[in-house]
Amino acid sequence: MSTAANIVVAIVALLHIYFLVLEMFLWDKPFGMRAFGNTKEKAAMTKVLAANQGLYNGFLAAGLIWGLTLGPAGTAIKVFFLSCVLIAGIFGAATASRKILYVQALPAAVGLLLLLL
């Protein structure tokens, strides 16, 4: 297992912890509304949905961290969770914002590539 792959997996996990914080705790705060381009009204109407989405991002991060703690025995777990992140990123880019392709899907694809080399 290459060090580079594990670094990218860790970065993807940290990104998803950041997404969790944005979506669960900062969604209707000025920083969160700027990050997602929301108005106060839209943020208020979608706060519960965003918190749910944030929780899922936390589970993705937890899975990646779990895979990292297992060392080489965690490769399959890292591949699974990076695949989930990649698919979610592609879906998000197709349905919500193209930016998600670069922020979420691309790092996951790089991590998968490094793991599989």
Residue pairs with C-beta under 8 A, 6 or more apart in sequence:
1 71
1 72
1 75
1 115
2 114
2 117
4 114
5 78
5 111
5 114
5 115
5 117
6 68
8 107
8 110
8 111
8 114
9 64
9 67
9 68
9 78
9 82
9 111
9 115
10 64
10 68
11 107
11 111
12 64
12 82
12 85
12 107
12 108
12 111
13 60
13 61
13 64
13 65
13 68
14 61
15 103
15 104
15 107
16 57
16 58
16 60
16 61
16 64
16 85
17 57
17 58
17 61
19 54
19 57
19 104
20 54
20 55
20 57
20 58
20 61
21 54
22 31
22 32
22 35
22 36
22 54
23 32
23 50
23 51
23 53
23 54
23 57
24 50
24 51
24 54
24 55
24 58
25 32
25 54
26 32
26 35
27 33
27 36
27 38
27 43
27 46
27 47
27 50
27 51
27 54
28 38
28 40
28 43
28 44
28 47
32 38
32 43
33 39
33 40
33 43
36 43
38 46
43 50
60 81
60 84
60 85
60 88
63 77
63 80
63 81
63 84
64 78
64 81
64 82
64 85
66 74
66 77
67 74
67 75
67 76
67 77
67 78
67 80
67 81
68 74
68 78
70 77
75 115
78 111
78 115
79 112
79 115
79 116
82 108
82 111
82 112
82 115
83 108
83 112
85 104
85 105
85 107
85 108
86 105
86 108
86 109
86 112
88 104
88 105
89 100
89 101
89 103
89 104
89 105
89 106
89 108
90 101
90 105
92 100
92 101
92 104
92 105
93 99
93 100
93 101
93 105
